[in-house]
Amino acid sequence: MEKKRVVVVGGGIAGIQASLDLADRGLEVHVVEKTPSIGGHMAQLDKTFPTNDCSMCILSPKMISCADHENVVLHTYSELESVEGSFPDFRVKIREKARFIDMDRCTGCGDCIAKCPVKVPSEFEEGLSKRKAMYLPFPQAVPRKVTIDKVHCRMMTDGKCGVCKKVCQAGAIDYEQEDRVVEIDAAAIVVANGFDMMDASSIPEYGLGICKDVITSLQLERILSASGPTNGHLQRQSDGREPRNLGFVQCVGSRDAHTHSYCSSVCCMYATKESILAREHAPKVDITIFFMDMRATGKGFQEFVSRAKDSYGVRYVRSRPANAQPANGESGVLVAYETRGLAGESRTEEFDLLVLCPALVPSGGNRQLAQIVHAALDDDGFFVTPDLSRPVDTTSKGVLVCGFASGPIDIPDSVSQASAVASRVAELLTECDE
Ligand SMILES: Cc1cc2nc3c(=O)[nH]c(=O)nc-3n(C[C@H](O)[C@H](O)[C@H](O)COP(=O)(O)OP(=O)(O)OC[C@H]3O[C@@H](n4cnc5c(N)ncnc54)[C@H](O)[C@@H]3O)c2cc1C
């Protein structure tokens, strides 16, 4: 009998876990990931709260298991084009964008990358270092196949280069390749397209893009990573010096009626994690976290915050800073804030490096994806889960959701939801067969 198929949109930790669980149940899973590699945001993280386990050490084996599973087909650098029909008879079109590489021939050796003359900011490194126009997004990418970025490739833009084709011993380069649309029948669809980080430069008071020493929390994750742009050395951007003090501003654009009124849910904990890691990398650095309320509601979270205070000397200041401006000269940031309480007063403090924790927002293509799968979004733009007793169902039967696509959520809860999705798909299909 032909295996039933499920399409999973998004190859972050939620999509990977859902795919593994569905595939283990004997279903044929098609993972549709828009970037050249699966992994999502978890691949960018250095460690994970509250245990500070190495993120890649947990994720990488799952990425490989997913790619190697006999019941999983990966469609990376791909997007959902259309969905017709209804549960359990969806007809799905997937657009596989041209990578200009023969995937069967490419060995991922990297000779072409070494010779490519074009450098552009790396998305994976949050713009802190460069990648080539011929690239692997990150060293542990799955699949380990290169991609030509046609917007920046000289051969694609003005026909002058071709060096990658000359050096590729496998004969894998194909400048003429075109997008391919694959059509499959699927019994169910899982939405796991995660989140984006709000562009905090849209709140100019906080100085991102104006002061060199104001960065985002994802940039700090990359700075703290041993495989990141500074090889794990805590450095400020203006002069490469190790900062003497480090400030965090929570709720940048979250819990704010002018931008996003909801709580992004993970920032109190990851700021605490990044503080501990920063102290481990640079034991002399003083750390201050400006916060509104401490939301440490998960297992072991409050203990984690206590450890940051008691063992690492992290200072928590309950205040929402008014602004951050360049200090005198090229380096440093002046942060203006008010202390709370009856004797509240205005203060200005100078930090060598300031880290913003911006709102985490629905993935950019959510509106279009919601239309394609005929499911509703809530006022904040996340997928609606209307029935509390079926928390991974969307408004469209047979379309399930897990991870950040349903609302702000951390990694352990994304994994739980992903496994719940696999059970729910199995339940729906059994009901259907009865
Ligand atoms: C700075 C920072 C630090 C964090 N630290 C921690 C931590 O220590 N511990 C913890 O538990 N959580 C942490 N988190 C939260 C964690 O990153 C999320 O819980 C987790 O990434 C959610 O996984 P996901 O698969 O739902 O989404 P994502 O990781 O966002 O993955 C979604 C995937 O879907 C793909 N995609 C998007 N749109 C489409 C589309 N239309 N078609 C196809 N593919 C698409 C994306 O490219 C991506 O690969 C942190 C978050 C941030 C910002």
The ligand as an SDF file (V2000), in Angstrom:
LIG
                    3D

 53 58  0  0  0  0  0  0  0  0999 V2000
   18.4710   35.4330   20.7020 C   0  0  0  0  0  0  0  0  0  0  0  0
   17.6280   34.2220   20.9700 C   0  0  0  0  0  0  0  0  0  0  0  0
   18.0790   33.2540   21.8510 C   0  0  0  0  0  0  0  0  0  0  0  0
   17.2810   32.1540   22.1540 C   0  0  0  0  0  0  0  0  0  0  0  0
   17.7340   31.2350   23.0580 N   0  0  0  0  0  0  0  0  0  0  0  0
   16.9500   30.1820   23.3910 C   0  0  0  0  0  0  0  0  0  0  0  0
   17.3850   29.2200   24.3480 C   0  0  0  0  0  0  0  0  0  0  0  0
   18.4920   29.3150   24.8790 O   0  0  0  0  0  0  0  0  0  0  0  0
   16.5310   28.1980   24.6890 N   0  0  0  0  0  0  0  0  0  0  0  0
   15.2780   28.0850   24.1430 C   0  0  0  0  0  0  0  0  0  0  0  0
   14.5400   27.1570   24.5070 O   0  0  0  0  0  0  0  0  0  0  0  0
   14.8560   28.9640   23.1760 N   0  0  0  0  0  0  0  0  0  0  0  0
   15.6570   29.9990   22.7940 C   0  0  0  0  0  0  0  0  0  0  0  0
   15.2360   30.8820   21.8340 N   0  0  0  0  0  0  0  0  0  0  0  0
   13.9290   30.6150   21.1590 C   0  0  0  0  0  0  0  0  0  0  0  0
   14.1240   29.5820   20.0130 C   0  0  0  0  0  0  0  0  0  0  0  0
   14.9490   30.1640   19.0330 O   0  0  0  0  0  0  0  0  0  0  0  0
   12.7610   29.1880   19.4230 C   0  0  0  0  0  0  0  0  0  0  0  0
   11.9760   28.6260   20.4590 O   0  0  0  0  0  0  0  0  0  0  0  0
   12.9000   28.1180   18.3280 C   0  0  0  0  0  0  0  0  0  0  0  0
   13.8250   28.5310   17.3550 O   0  0  0  0  0  0  0  0  0  0  0  0
   11.5380   27.8820   17.6650 C   0  0  0  0  0  0  0  0  0  0  0  0
   11.7110   26.9140   16.6560 O   0  0  0  0  0  0  0  0  0  0  0  0
   10.7930   26.9050   15.3370 P   0  0  0  0  0  0  0  0  0  0  0  0
   11.1950   25.6930   14.5710 O   0  0  0  0  0  0  0  0  0  0  0  0
    9.3710   27.0490   15.7130 O   0  0  0  0  0  0  0  0  0  0  0  0
   11.1780   28.2340   14.5390 O   0  0  0  0  0  0  0  0  0  0  0  0
   12.5000   28.6810   13.7610 P   0  0  0  0  0  0  0  0  0  0  0  0
   13.7100   28.3220   14.5120 O   0  0  0  0  0  0  0  0  0  0  0  0
   12.2750   30.1150   13.4170 O   0  0  0  0  0  0  0  0  0  0  0  0
   12.4920   27.8140   12.4220 O   0  0  0  0  0  0  0  0  0  0  0  0
   11.5400   28.0640   11.3970 C   0  0  0  0  0  0  0  0  0  0  0  0
   12.0720   27.5350   10.0680 C   0  0  0  0  0  0  0  0  0  0  0  0
   11.0740   27.7430    9.0600 O   0  0  0  0  0  0  0  0  0  0  0  0
   11.6630   28.3100    7.8940 C   0  0  0  0  0  0  0  0  0  0  0  0
   10.6260   29.0870    7.1890 N   0  0  0  0  0  0  0  0  0  0  0  0
   10.0910   30.2800    7.5160 C   0  0  0  0  0  0  0  0  0  0  0  0
    9.1210   30.6120    6.6470 N   0  0  0  0  0  0  0  0  0  0  0  0
    9.0350   29.6100    5.7420 C   0  0  0  0  0  0  0  0  0  0  0  0
    8.2220   29.3710    4.6010 C   0  0  0  0  0  0  0  0  0  0  0  0
    7.2680   30.2430    4.2210 N   0  0  0  0  0  0  0  0  0  0  0  0
    8.4130   28.2530    3.8820 N   0  0  0  0  0  0  0  0  0  0  0  0
    9.3620   27.3490    4.2540 C   0  0  0  0  0  0  0  0  0  0  0  0
   10.1670   27.5210    5.3360 N   0  0  0  0  0  0  0  0  0  0  0  0
    9.9920   28.6250    6.0780 C   0  0  0  0  0  0  0  0  0  0  0  0
   12.7880   29.1720    8.4360 C   0  0  0  0  0  0  0  0  0  0  0  0
   13.7640   29.4170    7.4350 O   0  0  0  0  0  0  0  0  0  0  0  0
   13.3150   28.2920    9.5760 C   0  0  0  0  0  0  0  0  0  0  0  0
   14.2640   27.3520    9.1180 O   0  0  0  0  0  0  0  0  0  0  0  0
   15.9970   31.9920   21.5160 C   0  0  0  0  0  0  0  0  0  0  0  0
   15.5630   32.9600   20.5990 C   0  0  0  0  0  0  0  0  0  0  0  0
   16.3660   34.0640   20.3330 C   0  0  0  0  0  0  0  0  0  0  0  0
   15.8720   35.1160   19.3630 C   0  0  0  0  0  0  0  0  0  0  0  0
  1  2  1  0
  2  3  1  0
  2 52  2  0
  3  4  2  0
  4  5  1  0
  4 50  1  0
  5  6  2  0
  6  7  1  0
  6 13  1  0
  7  8  2  0
  7  9  1  0
  9 10  1  0
 10 11  2  0
 10 12  1  0
 12 13  2  0
 13 14  1  0
 14 15  1  0
 14 50  1  0
 15 16  1  0
 16 17  1  0
 16 18  1  0
 18 19  1  0
 18 20  1  0
 20 21  1  0
 20 22  1  0
 22 23  1  0
 23 24  1  0
 24 25  2  0
 24 26  1  0
 24 27  1  0
 27 28  1  0
 28 29  2  0
 28 30  1  0
 28 31  1  0
 31 32  1  0
 32 33  1  0
 33 34  1  0
 33 48  1  0
 34 35  1  0
 35 36  1  0
 35 46  1  0
 36 37  1  0
 36 45  1  0
 37 38  2  0
 38 39  1  0
 39 40  1  0
 39 45  2  0
 40 41  1  0
 40 42  2  0
 42 43  1  0
 43 44  2  0
 44 45  1  0
 46 47  1  0
 46 48  1  0
 48 49  1  0
 50 51  2  0
 51 52  1  0
 52 53  1  0
M  END
$$$$
